[in-house]
Amino acid sequence: MKDKKILGVDFGKSKIGLALAEHGLVSTLVVLRKRQNFVKDVCRIAKEEKADMIVVGVSDAQAGKEARDFGRIVERISNLRVDYQDETLTTKDALDKMIEAGKGRKYRREKEDLFAAALILEIYCQENV
């Protein structure tokens, strides 16, 4: 996995956080807001970043189903392999880390999806080395 560029997606109904793993290092990219076309924008960013594959974070129940549906559409349109990673507690972990770092509430609200996407990718890369 270290030789691949992987786009990580923290999928939500109103916001999507994106991160990129390259050479084993994960960096945050951008948060997409609801007003945007999520599928088109994720595919465009994957192409711009020259991603080899995409990892979508999934949870249980309805939210997980929606994330998997989103992933299938992105896979079809982007022609990139899409894999899935359990995202249970990644947003909570991201928030906890920002609190430990002394970040304010507004900052945390704006960045939680970015850091959750990065955590999803870190876990995926660790489990798939």
C-alpha positions as CSV (number, residue, x, y, z in Angstrom):
1,M,0.0,0.0,0.0
2,K,2.9,2.3,0.6
3,D,3.6,2.6,-3.1
4,K,0.0,3.7,-3.9
5,K,-1.7,7.1,-3.5
6,I,-5.0,6.6,-1.7
7,L,-7.7,9.1,-1.3
8,G,-9.6,8.7,2.0
9,V,-13.2,9.7,2.4
10,D,-15.1,10.5,5.6
11,F,-18.6,10.4,4.2
12,G,-21.5,12.3,5.7
13,K,-24.8,13.7,4.5
14,S,-23.8,17.4,4.8
15,K,-20.0,17.2,4.7
16,I,-17.3,14.9,3.3
17,G,-13.7,15.1,4.6
18,L,-10.9,14.0,2.2
19,A,-7.3,13.0,3.0
20,L,-4.5,11.5,1.0
21,A,-2.0,8.7,1.8
22,E,1.2,8.7,-0.1
23,H,4.4,6.8,0.7
24,G,2.9,5.8,4.1
25,L,2.2,9.5,5.0
26,V,-1.3,10.8,5.5
27,S,-2.3,14.4,5.0
28,T,-5.6,16.2,5.1
29,L,-7.0,17.7,1.9
30,V,-10.4,19.4,2.0
31,V,-13.9,19.4,3.3
32,L,-16.7,19.3,0.7
33,R,-20.0,20.9,1.8
34,K,-23.5,19.7,0.9
35,R,-24.0,22.3,-1.8
36,Q,-21.4,20.6,-3.9
37,N,-21.8,17.5,-6.0
38,F,-20.0,15.0,-3.8
39,V,-19.5,12.3,-6.4
40,K,-18.3,14.6,-9.1
41,D,-16.0,16.5,-6.7
42,V,-14.5,13.3,-5.2
43,C,-13.8,11.9,-8.7
44,R,-12.2,15.2,-9.8
45,I,-10.0,15.4,-6.7
46,A,-9.0,11.8,-7.1
47,K,-7.9,12.5,-10.7
48,E,-6.1,15.8,-9.7
49,E,-4.2,14.0,-6.9
50,K,-3.5,11.0,-9.2
51,A,-5.0,8.6,-6.7
52,D,-4.6,4.9,-7.4
53,M,-7.6,4.0,-5.3
54,I,-10.2,5.4,-2.9
55,V,-11.1,4.3,0.7
56,V,-14.5,5.2,2.0
57,G,-15.2,5.1,5.8
58,V,-18.3,3.1,6.7
59,S,-20.2,2.6,9.9
60,D,-23.2,0.4,10.8
61,A,-26.8,0.8,9.9
62,Q,-28.2,3.3,7.4
63,A,-25.2,5.6,7.4
64,G,-23.0,2.7,6.4
65,K,-25.3,1.7,3.6
66,E,-25.3,5.3,2.2
67,A,-21.5,5.4,2.4
68,R,-21.3,2.1,0.5
69,D,-23.8,3.3,-2.1
70,F,-21.7,6.4,-2.5
71,G,-18.6,4.4,-2.9
72,R,-20.1,2.2,-5.6
73,I,-21.1,5.3,-7.6
74,V,-17.6,6.8,-7.2
75,E,-16.0,3.5,-8.3
76,R,-18.2,3.3,-11.4
77,I,-17.6,6.9,-12.4
78,S,-13.9,7.3,-11.5
79,N,-12.8,3.8,-12.7
80,L,-10.7,3.6,-9.5
81,R,-10.9,0.7,-7.0
82,V,-12.9,1.7,-4.0
83,D,-12.4,-0.1,-0.7
84,Y,-14.1,0.4,2.6
85,Q,-12.8,0.9,6.2
86,D,-14.7,0.8,9.4
87,E,-14.9,4.3,10.7
88,T,-16.3,3.6,14.1
89,L,-15.2,6.3,16.5
90,T,-12.9,8.1,14.1
91,T,-14.7,11.4,14.4
92,K,-14.7,11.0,18.2
93,D,-11.0,10.2,18.2
94,A,-10.3,13.2,15.9
95,L,-12.2,15.5,18.2
96,D,-10.4,14.1,21.2
97,K,-7.0,14.8,19.6
98,M,-8.0,18.4,18.7
99,I,-9.2,19.0,22.3
100,E,-5.9,17.7,23.6
101,A,-4.2,20.1,21.2
102,G,-6.2,23.0,22.6
103,K,-8.2,23.7,19.5
104,G,-11.4,25.7,19.9
105,R,-14.9,24.5,19.2
106,K,-15.2,26.3,15.9
107,Y,-11.9,24.9,14.6
108,R,-13.0,21.4,15.7
109,R,-16.3,21.7,13.9
110,E,-14.7,22.8,10.7
111,K,-11.9,20.2,10.7
112,E,-13.4,17.1,12.3
113,D,-14.2,15.5,8.9
114,L,-10.7,16.2,7.6
115,F,-9.0,14.5,10.6
116,A,-11.5,11.7,10.6
117,A,-10.7,11.0,6.9
118,A,-7.0,11.0,7.9
119,L,-7.6,8.5,10.7
120,I,-9.7,6.3,8.4
121,L,-6.7,6.2,6.0
122,E,-4.1,5.6,8.7
123,I,-6.1,2.6,10.0
124,Y,-6.6,1.3,6.5
125,C,-2.9,1.5,5.6
126,Q,-1.9,-0.2,8.9
127,E,-4.3,-3.0,8.3
128,N,-3.4,-3.5,4.6
129,V,0.4,-3.3,4.6
